[in-house]
Amino acid sequence: MRVITPPIKSQGIKTKLVPWIHALVPTVKGRWIEPFLGTGVVAFNSGFREAFLSDINPHPIAFYQGVKDQAIAPRGVREYLEKEGALLEKAPDRGYAHFRTIRDRFNQSHKPLDFLFLSRAGFNGMMRFNRSGAWNIPFCKKPGRFGRSYITKIVNQVHDIACLIQPAWTFTVTDFEKTILQATKDDIIYCDPPYIGRYVDYYSGWTEEDERRLFSLLSATPARFILSTWHHNDYRANPFIATHWNKFNLVTRDHFYHSGGKLENRRSVVEALVFNFPANIRKHNHEMEPKPEQMILLEKRAEYITRQVNQARE
Ligand SMILES: C[S@@+](CC[C@H](N)C(=O)[O-])C[C@H]1O[C@@H](n2cnc3c(N)ncnc32)[C@H](O)[C@@H]1O
């Protein structure tokens, strides 16, 4: 499966797990509902015509709303990145002076293109906001960051998501509770909440109380849902699996991630998908093997995505 990657990056991005998640998605008549949208990578690869997408962080939402409204379009993104990239390259302090200018401007006016710039010029593609809600990731220290091929890559990503965002996709800034409460029996909800105690910043604080609130909402929803969470790592198990999520169906798989660029920082975690419907899958060790009928569904969605993206390129 070719995974469409969005132009916005973050440390919690689920790109590598997208095929695994989508192999589980059942056929539903209704909408794709995603209350913790983040970068949107899971929604963009869902192949749904109708979607309700929300997050408490207003910046990715404003960016994608801008793409939907065509206020943000590939040509404008190229012009913006070429201009700011050239200024970055010439700026004192090996580019840092211009990074600071954009960061301060973003913290004042919250322009979506400045948000894109910070997301793609920040250290390790991370997204973090401080206690006052200001951008809190340093420059990647590459003054030539926005070279021709990097700009083209970002512009193509904007193009691809512009082709996938449909008129019946709603983007909104809201708490997860409101989003989950409006789901109907025909919808599928995909939840990827922050992990307790990880990546804590202005928008991604997550407490045990939040996890319990999420559990109550998902237990009561008439919709089908899939929840991403962690099962265990090298040191401990996620206590909420045994006390709460085990009530539902669950599949797991190994996942490796890097915290920082060094090889010794490679950590493994066993990821879990918790869901409330019978699944067309076989559990296979930690992996998940879709049954043939589920594969057909997955292929149909992948074909739809490829068609959408290619049609507009011709
Ligand atoms: C792990 S990230 C989602 C990552 C996303 N699946 C991706 O691949 O990019 C969790 C998201 O939940 C959002 N969030 C945190 N608390 C929230 C709340 N109370 N209501 C809605 N969204 C919230 C954060 O802003 C963050 O974008």
The ligand as an SDF file (V2000), in Angstrom:
LIG
                    3D

 27 29  0  0  0  0  0  0  0  0999 V2000
   -0.7290   11.0550   19.0930 C   0  0  0  0  0  0  0  0  0  0  0  0
   -1.3230   12.5530   18.4000 S   0  0  0  0  0  0  0  0  0  0  0  0
   -2.2150   12.0220   16.9690 C   0  0  0  0  0  0  0  0  0  0  0  0
   -1.2620   11.6690   15.8600 C   0  0  0  0  0  0  0  0  0  0  0  0
   -1.9380   11.3680   14.5390 C   0  0  0  0  0  0  0  0  0  0  0  0
   -2.6310   10.0960   14.5560 N   0  0  0  0  0  0  0  0  0  0  0  0
   -0.8780   11.3710   13.4550 C   0  0  0  0  0  0  0  0  0  0  0  0
   -0.5720   10.2970   12.9030 O   0  0  0  0  0  0  0  0  0  0  0  0
   -0.3460   12.4460   13.1720 O   0  0  0  0  0  0  0  0  0  0  0  0
   -2.5540   13.0400   19.5110 C   0  0  0  0  0  0  0  0  0  0  0  0
   -3.3250   14.2990   19.1230 C   0  0  0  0  0  0  0  0  0  0  0  0
   -4.3490   14.5040   20.1010 O   0  0  0  0  0  0  0  0  0  0  0  0
   -4.5360   15.8950   20.2450 C   0  0  0  0  0  0  0  0  0  0  0  0
   -5.2420   16.1220   21.5330 N   0  0  0  0  0  0  0  0  0  0  0  0
   -4.7280   16.1090   22.7850 C   0  0  0  0  0  0  0  0  0  0  0  0
   -5.6880   16.3050   23.7080 N   0  0  0  0  0  0  0  0  0  0  0  0
   -6.8540   16.4200   23.0220 C   0  0  0  0  0  0  0  0  0  0  0  0
   -8.2060   16.6250   23.4050 C   0  0  0  0  0  0  0  0  0  0  0  0
   -8.5540   16.7660   24.6940 N   0  0  0  0  0  0  0  0  0  0  0  0
   -9.1600   16.6700   22.4330 N   0  0  0  0  0  0  0  0  0  0  0  0
   -8.8100   16.5570   21.1240 C   0  0  0  0  0  0  0  0  0  0  0  0
   -7.5410   16.3700   20.6950 N   0  0  0  0  0  0  0  0  0  0  0  0
   -6.5740   16.3100   21.6220 C   0  0  0  0  0  0  0  0  0  0  0  0
   -3.1390   16.4840   20.1520 C   0  0  0  0  0  0  0  0  0  0  0  0
   -3.1810   17.8470   19.7790 O   0  0  0  0  0  0  0  0  0  0  0  0
   -2.5060   15.5850   19.0850 C   0  0  0  0  0  0  0  0  0  0  0  0
   -2.6290   16.1610   17.8080 O   0  0  0  0  0  0  0  0  0  0  0  0
  1  2  1  0
  2  3  1  0
  2 10  1  0
  3  4  1  0
  4  5  1  0
  5  6  1  0
  5  7  1  0
  7  8  2  0
  7  9  1  0
 10 11  1  0
 11 12  1  0
 11 26  1  0
 12 13  1  0
 13 14  1  0
 13 24  1  0
 14 15  1  0
 14 23  1  0
 15 16  2  0
 16 17  1  0
 17 18  1  0
 17 23  2  0
 18 19  1  0
 18 20  2  0
 20 21  1  0
 21 22  2  0
 22 23  1  0
 24 25  1  0
 24 26  1  0
 26 27  1  0
M  CHG  2   2   1   9  -1
M  END
$$$$
